[in-house]
Amino acid sequence: MKRNSRLIGRVLVAVLALGTAAMLAACGEDAANATDTPSTTDSGASTGVVVPVVALDNSFRPQALEVHVGDTVSWENRGNNDHNVLSIEGEWGVEVTEFAPGAVYTHVFTEPGEYAYYCSIHGSEQAGMVGTITVKP
């Protein structure tokens, strides 16, 4: 019985190793194709948590978001139009030249607080295409 258990264990390990190798190879192919979609990133100490925000033609979805210190917020332009992501206070965001349809921008929030942002093409600091990120400790 022990011999069968060991054999089954070895087979499972081999299957898992092959599956992992296949997934890593697929990730490598995706990374090689990533140049098709422009991406810009701000660096910072990350928790590894990525929270998505979608920029559509006249809105950010979700408009209000709560994350924790060290989380990464990832904006993806899924609209038909150019957009930008401009912080009202702070030095983060992305200009329209780097945030065309299909582009992705990420930022790691390293300090607790409330961070308001907007798209200057489709709104202003107060109205239109606006959003808020609340960063909890």
N, CA and C atoms as an extended XYZ file, in Angstrom:
411
Properties=species:S:1:pos:R:3:atomname:S:1:resname:S:1:resid:I:1 pbc="F F F"
N         0.817       -1.191        0.000 N   MET     1
C         0.000        0.000        0.000 CA  MET     1
C         0.862        1.257        0.000 C   MET     1
N         1.955        1.252        0.825 N   LYS     2
C         2.835        2.405        0.878 CA  LYS     2
C         3.476        2.656       -0.483 C   LYS     2
N         3.806        1.569       -1.171 N   ARG     3
C         4.449        1.708       -2.479 CA  ARG     3
C         3.512        2.399       -3.470 C   ARG     3
N         2.233        2.032       -3.473 N   ASN     4
C         1.246        2.676       -4.347 CA  ASN     4
C         1.065        4.142       -3.988 C   ASN     4
N         1.050        4.454       -2.717 N   SER     5
C         0.907        5.845       -2.275 CA  SER     5
C         2.094        6.681       -2.732 C   SER     5
N         3.300        6.115       -2.612 N   ARG     6
C         4.493        6.831       -3.066 CA  ARG     6
C         4.455        7.052       -4.568 C   ARG     6
N         4.036        6.032       -5.310 N   LEU     7
C         3.957        6.146       -6.765 CA  LEU     7
C         2.943        7.220       -7.161 C   LEU     7
N         1.795        7.205       -6.518 N   ILE     8
C         0.764        8.212       -6.800 CA  ILE     8
C         1.300        9.600       -6.451 C   ILE     8
N         2.003        9.717       -5.331 N   GLY     9
C         2.583       10.998       -4.938 CA  GLY     9
C         3.586       11.506       -5.958 C   GLY     9
N         4.434       10.609       -6.463 N   ARG    10
C         5.423       11.003       -7.460 CA  ARG    10
C         4.750       11.426       -8.760 C   ARG    10
N         3.712       10.706       -9.153 N   VAL    11
C         2.974       11.064      -10.376 CA  VAL    11
C         2.340       12.441      -10.209 C   VAL    11
N         1.737       12.690       -9.062 N   LEU    12
C         1.118       13.997       -8.818 CA  LEU    12
C         2.151       15.121       -8.862 C   LEU    12
N         3.309       14.896       -8.255 N   VAL    13
C         4.371       15.906       -8.279 CA  VAL    13
C         4.799       16.181       -9.723 C   VAL    13
N         4.949       15.128      -10.517 N   ALA    14
C         5.357       15.298      -11.917 CA  ALA    14
C         4.306       16.063      -12.701 C   ALA    14
N         3.029       15.727      -12.486 N   VAL    15
C         1.941       16.426      -13.185 CA  VAL    15
C         1.920       17.898      -12.791 C   VAL    15
N         2.060       18.177      -11.507 N   LEU    16
C         2.076       19.571      -11.045 CA  LEU    16
C         3.268       20.326      -11.622 C   LEU    16
N         4.418       19.678      -11.678 N   ALA    17
C         5.609       20.336      -12.228 CA  ALA    17
C         5.408       20.661      -13.707 C   ALA    17
N         4.851       19.724      -14.451 N   LEU    18
C         4.591       19.975      -15.876 CA  LEU    18
C         3.559       21.083      -16.059 C   LEU    18
N         2.527       21.063      -15.239 N   GLY    19
C         1.504       22.107      -15.331 CA  GLY    19
C         2.074       23.476      -15.015 C   GLY    19
N         2.924       23.543      -13.985 N   THR    20
C         3.560       24.807      -13.625 CA  THR    20
C         4.464       25.297      -14.742 C   THR    20
N         5.232       24.381      -15.326 N   ALA    21
C         6.114       24.762      -16.431 CA  ALA    21
C         5.304       25.285      -17.612 C   ALA    21
N         4.177       24.652      -17.905 N   ALA    22
C         3.330       25.102      -19.010 CA  ALA    22
C         2.751       26.483      -18.727 C   ALA    22
N         2.330       26.724      -17.480 N   MET    23
C         1.778       28.036      -17.131 CA  MET    23
C         2.846       29.108      -17.224 C   MET    23
N         4.059       28.813      -16.766 N   LEU    24
C         5.141       29.794      -16.846 CA  LEU    24
C         5.493       30.094      -18.289 C   LEU    24
N         5.481       29.085      -19.131 N   ALA    25
C         5.756       29.307      -20.550 CA  ALA    25
C         4.683       30.190      -21.162 C   ALA    25
N         3.432       29.945      -20.790 N   ALA    26
C         2.335       30.770      -21.315 CA  ALA    26
C         2.474       32.205      -20.833 C   ALA    26
N         2.881       32.390      -19.562 N   CYS    27
C         3.092       33.744      -19.049 CA  CYS    27
C         4.194       34.437      -19.817 C   CYS    27
N         5.233       33.702      -20.155 N   GLY    28
C         6.326       34.283      -20.931 CA  GLY    28
C         5.855       34.754      -22.281 C   GLY    28
N         4.950       33.991      -22.920 N   GLU    29
C         4.402       34.414      -24.205 CA  GLU    29
C         3.569       35.666      -24.039 C   GLU    29
N         2.766       35.719      -22.961 N   ASP    30
C         1.957       36.914      -22.714 CA  ASP    30
C         2.843       38.123      -22.477 C   ASP    30
N         3.921       37.937      -21.732 N   ALA    31
C         4.828       39.054      -21.467 CA  ALA    31
C         5.473       39.533      -22.759 C   ALA    31
N         5.775       38.608      -23.654 N   ALA    32
C         6.386       38.997      -24.925 CA  ALA    32
C         5.415       39.796      -25.772 C   ALA    32
N         4.122       39.521      -25.631 N   ASN    33
C         3.109       40.235      -26.408 CA  ASN    33
C         2.620       41.496      -25.718 C   ASN    33
N         3.103       41.769      -24.522 N   ALA    34
C         2.620       42.910      -23.754 CA  ALA    34
C         2.934       44.237      -24.424 C   ALA    34
N         3.879       44.272      -25.346 N   THR    35
C         4.202       45.522      -26.012 CA  THR    35
C         3.067       45.994      -26.902 C   THR    35
N         2.119       45.086      -27.224 N   ASP    36
C         0.961       45.484      -28.013 CA  ASP    36
C         0.079       46.452      -27.231 C   ASP    36
N         0.081       46.359      -25.904 N   THR    37
C        -0.719       47.218      -25.049 CA  THR    37
C         0.221       48.073      -24.224 C   THR    37
N         0.298       49.379      -24.504 N   PRO    38
C         1.200       50.232      -23.738 CA  PRO    38
C         0.865       50.190      -22.251 C   PRO    38
N         1.869       50.250      -21.425 N   SER    39
C         1.675       50.223      -19.992 CA  SER    39
C         2.716       51.120      -19.347 C   SER    39
N         2.300       51.830      -18.330 N   THR    40
C         3.237       52.642      -17.574 CA  THR    40
C         2.983       52.380      -16.100 C   THR    40
N         4.009       52.356      -15.297 N   THR    41
C         3.896       51.968      -13.902 CA  THR    41
C         4.706       52.894      -13.017 C   THR    41
N         4.134       53.232      -11.862 N   ASP    42
C         4.864       53.923      -10.812 CA  ASP    42
C         5.343       52.862       -9.846 C   ASP    42
N         6.574       52.990       -9.356 N   SER    43
C         7.098       51.980       -8.444 CA  SER    43
C         6.776       52.338       -7.006 C   SER    43
N         6.825       51.350       -6.146 N   GLY    44
C         6.582       51.520       -4.728 CA  GLY    44
C         6.556       50.148       -4.089 C   GLY    44
N         6.511       50.093       -2.754 N   ALA    45
C         6.469       48.828       -2.041 CA  ALA    45
C         5.084       48.222       -2.183 C   ALA    45
N         4.983       47.127       -2.903 N   SER    46
C         3.691       46.543       -3.229 CA  SER    46
C         3.363       45.345       -2.350 C   SER    46
N         2.069       45.186       -2.039 N   THR    47
C         1.580       44.008       -1.322 CA  THR    47
C         1.329       42.859       -2.289 C   THR    47
N         1.316       43.156       -3.568 N   GLY    48
C         0.982       42.146       -4.562 CA  GLY    48
C        -0.488       42.150       -4.922 C   GLY    48
N        -1.297       42.924       -4.203 N   VAL    49
C        -2.727       43.024       -4.497 CA  VAL    49
C        -2.917       44.057       -5.592 C   VAL    49
N        -3.623       43.684       -6.659 N   VAL    50
C        -3.899       44.600       -7.761 CA  VAL    50
C        -5.409       44.795       -7.843 C   VAL    50
N        -5.840       46.057       -7.774 N   VAL    51
C        -7.257       46.386       -7.809 CA  VAL    51
C        -7.530       47.151       -9.102 C   VAL    51
N        -8.437       46.636       -9.948 N   PRO    52
C        -8.653       47.251      -11.264 CA  PRO    52
C        -9.635       48.424      -11.242 C   PRO    52
N        -9.357       49.393      -12.114 N   VAL    53
C       -10.285       50.468      -12.439 CA  VAL    53
C       -10.334       50.525      -13.963 C   VAL    53
N       -11.526       50.598      -14.506 N   VAL    54
C       -11.695       50.656      -15.957 CA  VAL    54
C       -12.057       52.085      -16.346 C   VAL    54
N       -11.328       52.634      -17.310 N   ALA    55
C       -11.675       53.939      -17.879 CA  ALA    55
C       -12.500       53.665      -19.128 C   ALA    55
N       -13.758       54.065      -19.076 N   LEU    56
C       -14.619       53.938      -20.243 CA  LEU    56
C       -14.743       55.305      -20.885 C   LEU    56
N       -15.663       55.465      -21.790 N   ASP    57
C       -15.675       56.696      -22.553 CA  ASP    57
C       -16.014       57.942      -21.745 C   ASP    57
N       -16.753       57.831      -20.656 N   ASN    58
C       -17.048       59.016      -19.856 CA  ASN    58
C       -17.060       58.739      -18.357 C   ASN    58
N       -16.445       57.640      -17.936 N   SER    59
C       -16.451       57.331      -16.507 CA  SER    59
C       -15.319       56.390      -16.133 C   SER    59
N       -14.965       56.453      -14.847 N   PHE    60
C       -14.079       55.467      -14.249 CA  PHE    60
C       -14.975       54.498      -13.489 C   PHE    60
N       -14.717       53.193      -13.628 N   ARG    61
C       -15.523       52.199      -12.926 CA  ARG    61
C       -14.626       51.248      -12.170 C   ARG    61
N       -14.744       51.155      -10.852 N   PRO    62
C       -15.654       51.934      -10.023 CA  PRO    62
C       -15.151       53.361       -9.844 C   PRO    62
N       -16.067       54.233       -9.519 N   GLN    63
C       -15.713       55.640       -9.336 CA  GLN    63
C       -15.030       55.847       -7.982 C   GLN    63
N       -15.486       55.115       -6.977 N   ALA    64
C       -14.878       55.177       -5.644 CA  ALA    64
C       -14.343       53.792       -5.311 C   ALA    64
N       -13.149       53.779       -4.751 N   LEU    65
C       -12.464       52.511       -4.507 CA  LEU    65
C       -11.755       52.587       -3.169 C   LEU    65
N       -11.760       51.477       -2.423 N   GLU    66
C       -11.040       51.402       -1.159 CA  GLU    66
C        -9.976       50.315       -1.268 C   GLU    66
N        -8.739       50.676       -0.937 N   VAL    67
C        -7.609       49.733       -0.980 CA  VAL    67
C        -6.813       49.888        0.308 C   VAL    67
N        -5.749       49.100        0.437 N   HIS    68
C        -4.872       49.191        1.597 CA  HIS    68
C        -3.494       49.676        1.168 C   HIS    68
N        -2.741       50.213        2.121 N   VAL    69
C        -1.378       50.671        1.853 CA  VAL    69
C        -0.602       49.527        1.210 C   VAL    69
N         0.075       49.831        0.122 N   GLY    70
C         0.865       48.838       -0.595 CA  GLY    70
C         0.125       48.166       -1.733 C   GLY    70
N        -1.198       48.361       -1.811 N   ASP    71
C        -1.960       47.785       -2.919 CA  ASP    71
C        -1.686       48.577       -4.191 C   ASP    71
N        -1.806       47.910       -5.315 N   THR    72
C        -1.617       48.532       -6.618 CA  THR    72
C        -2.987       48.764       -7.247 C   THR    72
N        -3.225       49.972       -7.718 N   VAL    73
C        -4.432       50.244       -8.489 CA  VAL    73
C        -4.017       50.251       -9.952 C   VAL    73
N        -4.775       49.530      -10.764 N   SER    74
C        -4.470       49.387      -12.189 CA  SER    74
C        -5.623       49.965      -13.009 C   SER    74
N        -5.349       51.060      -13.710 N   TRP    75
C        -6.335       51.663      -14.598 CA  TRP    75
C        -6.125       51.112      -16.005 C   TRP    75
N        -7.194       50.661      -16.643 N   GLU    76
C        -7.118       50.204      -18.023 CA  GLU    76
C        -8.096       51.017      -18.861 C   GLU    76
N        -7.606       51.573      -19.963 N   ASN    77
C        -8.460       52.340      -20.860 CA  ASN    77
C        -9.164       51.372      -21.807 C   ASN    77
N       -10.429       51.062      -21.498 N   ARG    78
C       -11.229       50.174      -22.338 CA  ARG    78
C       -12.211       50.948      -23.201 C   ARG    78
N       -12.073       52.254      -23.221 N   GLY    79
C       -12.973       53.078      -24.018 CA  GLY    79
C       -12.497       53.195      -25.452 C   GLY    79
N       -13.255       53.944      -26.219 N   ASN    80
C       -12.901       54.221      -27.605 CA  ASN    80
C       -12.094       55.501      -27.747 C   ASN    80
N       -11.976       56.247      -26.655 N   ASN    81
C       -11.323       57.551      -26.692 CA  ASN    81
C       -10.050       57.571      -25.850 C   ASN    81
N        -9.197       58.554      -26.122 N   ASP    82
C        -8.044       58.797      -25.273 CA  ASP    82
C        -8.530       59.324      -23.926 C   ASP    82
N        -7.771       59.031      -22.889 N   HIS    83
C        -8.049       59.524      -21.543 CA  HIS    83
C        -6.722       59.852      -20.886 C   HIS    83
N        -6.806       60.431      -19.702 N   ASN    84
C        -5.656       60.552      -18.823 CA  ASN    84
C        -6.145       60.298      -17.410 C   ASN    84
N        -5.227       60.111      -16.504 N   VAL    85
C        -5.539       59.950      -15.086 CA  VAL    85
C        -4.656       60.960      -14.378 C   VAL    85
N        -5.280       62.020      -13.864 N   LEU    86
C        -4.533       63.101      -13.215 CA  LEU    86
C        -4.921       63.195      -11.751 C   LEU    86
N        -3.934       63.141      -10.868 N   SER    87
C        -4.218       63.289       -9.446 CA  SER    87
C        -4.472       64.760       -9.136 C   SER    87
N        -5.400       64.998       -8.234 N   ILE    88
C        -5.678       66.375       -7.834 CA  ILE    88
C        -4.574       66.872       -6.914 C   ILE    88
N        -4.080       66.008       -6.020 N   GLU    89
C        -2.933       66.332       -5.169 CA  GLU    89
C        -1.971       65.165       -5.241 C   GLU    89
N        -0.722       65.437       -5.421 N   GLY    90
C         0.269       64.367       -5.477 CA  GLY    90
C         0.910       64.282       -6.845 C   GLY    90
N         1.895       63.436       -6.920 N   GLU    91
C         2.657       63.318       -8.154 CA  GLU    91
C         2.518       61.921       -8.731 C   GLU    91
N         1.321       61.552       -9.105 N   TRP    92
C         1.074       60.284       -9.767 CA  TRP    92
C         0.020       60.531      -10.844 C   TRP    92
N        -0.081       59.634      -11.764 N   GLY    93
C        -1.037       59.768      -12.852 CA  GLY    93
C        -0.368       59.509      -14.184 C   GLY    93
N        -1.158       59.585      -15.236 N   VAL    94
C        -0.649       59.305      -16.575 CA  VAL    94
C        -1.277       60.274      -17.560 C   VAL    94
N        -0.467       60.767      -18.476 N   GLU    95
C        -0.928       61.704      -19.493 CA  GLU    95
C        -1.574       60.962      -20.653 C   GLU    95
N        -2.334       61.686      -21.429 N   VAL    96
C        -3.086       61.111      -22.542 CA  VAL    96
C        -2.173       60.423      -23.556 C   VAL    96
N        -0.958       60.925      -23.722 N   THR    97
C        -0.049       60.334      -24.712 CA  THR    97
C         0.323       58.891      -24.370 C   THR    97
N         0.167       58.508      -23.110 N   GLU    98
C         0.498       57.154      -22.687 CA  GLU    98
C        -0.722       56.381      -22.202 C   GLU    98
N        -1.929       56.896      -22.462 N   PHE    99
C        -3.134       56.227      -21.973 CA  PHE    99
C        -4.217       56.194      -23.049 C   PHE    99
N        -3.829       55.816      -24.245 N   ALA   100
C        -4.762       55.647      -25.357 CA  ALA   100
C        -5.583       54.376      -25.124 C   ALA   100
N        -6.616       54.129      -25.916 N   PRO   101
C        -7.393       52.890      -25.768 CA  PRO   101
C        -6.482       51.663      -25.756 C   PRO   101
N        -6.712       50.792      -24.772 N   GLY   102
C        -5.916       49.584      -24.615 CA  GLY   102
C        -4.762       49.720      -23.647 C   GLY   102
N        -4.406       50.937      -23.261 N   ALA   103
C        -3.266       51.152      -22.367 CA  ALA   103
C        -3.641       50.855      -20.918 C   ALA   103
N        -2.610       50.566      -20.121 N   VAL   104
C        -2.771       50.284      -18.697 CA  VAL   104
C        -1.797       51.165      -17.926 C   VAL   104
N        -2.271       51.736      -16.819 N   TYR   105
C        -1.425       52.519      -15.920 CA  TYR   105
C        -1.623       51.963      -14.517 C   TYR   105
N        -0.532       51.751      -13.781 N   THR   106
C        -0.643       51.271      -12.411 CA  THR   106
C         0.101       52.188      -11.453 C   THR   106
N        -0.383       52.216      -10.227 N   HIS   107
C         0.268       53.008       -9.182 CA  HIS   107
C         0.101       52.280       -7.852 C   HIS   107
N         1.194       52.184       -7.088 N   VAL   108
C         1.164       51.597       -5.751 CA  VAL   108
C         0.966       52.728       -4.752 C   VAL   108
N        -0.074       52.627       -3.937 N   PHE   109
C        -0.345       53.645       -2.922 CA  PHE   109
C         0.355       53.249       -1.628 C   PHE   109
N         1.317       54.067       -1.187 N   THR   110
C         2.168       53.731       -0.045 CA  THR   110
C         1.823       54.499        1.224 C   THR   110
N         0.865       55.405        1.147 N   GLU   111
C         0.463       56.185        2.318 CA  GLU   111
C        -1.061       56.151        2.442 C   GLU   111
N        -1.583       56.031        3.694 N   PRO   112
C        -3.036       56.096        3.859 CA  PRO   112
C        -3.550       57.489        3.509 C   PRO   112
N        -4.804       57.549        3.089 N   GLY   113
C        -5.423       58.829        2.767 CA  GLY   113
C        -6.452       58.685        1.673 C   GLY   113
N        -6.969       59.816        1.260 N   GLU   114
C        -7.951       59.851        0.181 CA  GLU   114
C        -7.332       60.565       -1.002 C   GLU   114
N        -7.357       59.913       -2.147 N   TYR   115
C        -6.717       60.409       -3.353 CA  TYR   115
C        -7.753       60.597       -4.456 C   TYR   115
N        -8.005       61.846       -4.798 N   ALA   116
C        -8.955       62.152       -5.864 CA  ALA   116
C        -8.203       62.307       -7.188 C   ALA   116
N        -8.866       61.901       -8.275 N   TYR   117
C        -8.264       62.017       -9.597 CA  TYR   117
C        -9.360       62.280      -10.625 C   TYR   117
N        -8.942       62.629      -11.833 N   TYR   118
C        -9.913       62.923      -12.886 CA  TYR   118
C        -9.267       62.784      -14.257 C   TYR   118
N       -10.113       62.778      -15.268 N   CYS   119
C        -9.663       62.827      -16.660 CA  CYS   119
C        -9.952       64.237      -17.156 C   CYS   119
N        -8.923       64.968      -17.521 N   SER   120
C        -9.117       66.361      -17.934 CA  SER   120
C        -9.773       66.489      -19.304 C   SER   120
N        -9.802       65.420      -20.072 N   ILE   121
C       -10.447       65.457      -21.387 CA  ILE   121
C       -11.966       65.367      -21.239 C   ILE   121
N       -12.427       64.603      -20.252 N   HIS   122
C       -13.862       64.345      -20.078 CA  HIS   122
C       -14.377       64.802      -18.723 C   HIS   122
N       -13.734       65.793      -18.139 N   GLY   123
C       -14.195       66.290      -16.860 CA  GLY   123
C       -13.266       67.341      -16.305 C   GLY   123
N       -13.499       67.650      -15.039 N   SER   124
C       -12.665       68.593      -14.309 CA  SER   124
C       -12.395       67.992      -12.936 C   SER   124
N       -11.708       68.710      -12.087 N   GLU   125
C       -11.429       68.198      -10.752 CA  GLU   125
C       -12.708       67.949       -9.950 C   GLU   125
N       -13.793       68.655      -10.291 N   GLN   126
C       -15.025       68.554       -9.519 CA  GLN   126
C       -16.116       67.698      -10.156 C   GLN   126
N       -16.127       67.542      -11.459 N   ALA   127
C       -17.262       66.867      -12.098 CA  ALA   127
C       -16.831       66.158      -13.375 C   ALA   127
N       -17.699       65.280      -13.839 N   GLY   128
C       -17.416       64.556      -15.066 CA  GLY   128
C       -16.730       63.245      -14.758 C   GLY   128
N       -15.666       62.971      -15.447 N   MET   129
C       -14.933       61.714      -15.292 CA  MET   129
C       -13.968       61.854      -14.122 C   MET   129
N       -14.459       61.519      -12.913 N   VAL   130
C       -13.698       61.686      -11.678 CA  VAL   130
C       -13.686       60.366      -10.897 C   VAL   130
N       -12.741       60.248       -9.977 N   GLY   131
C       -12.680       59.071       -9.130 CA  GLY   131
C       -11.959       59.374       -7.837 C   GLY   131
N       -12.128       58.480       -6.870 N   THR   132
C       -11.493       58.618       -5.561 CA  THR   132
C       -10.957       57.271       -5.110 C   THR   132
N        -9.728       57.264       -4.639 N   ILE   133
C        -9.122       56.076       -4.050 CA  ILE   133
C        -8.937       56.365       -2.560 C   ILE   133
N        -9.558       55.567       -1.704 N   THR   134
C        -9.353       55.669       -0.261 CA  THR   134
C        -8.379       54.574        0.138 C   THR   134
N        -7.244       54.978        0.711 N   VAL   135
C        -6.195       54.029        1.093 CA  VAL   135
C        -6.224       53.871        2.606 C   VAL   135
N        -6.499       52.659        3.051 N   LYS   136
C        -6.548       52.332        4.485 CA  LYS   136
C        -5.190       51.799        4.938 C   LYS   136
N        -4.871       52.006        6.237 N   PRO   137
C        -3.598       51.478        6.764 CA  PRO   137
C        -3.523       49.962        6.661 C   PRO   137
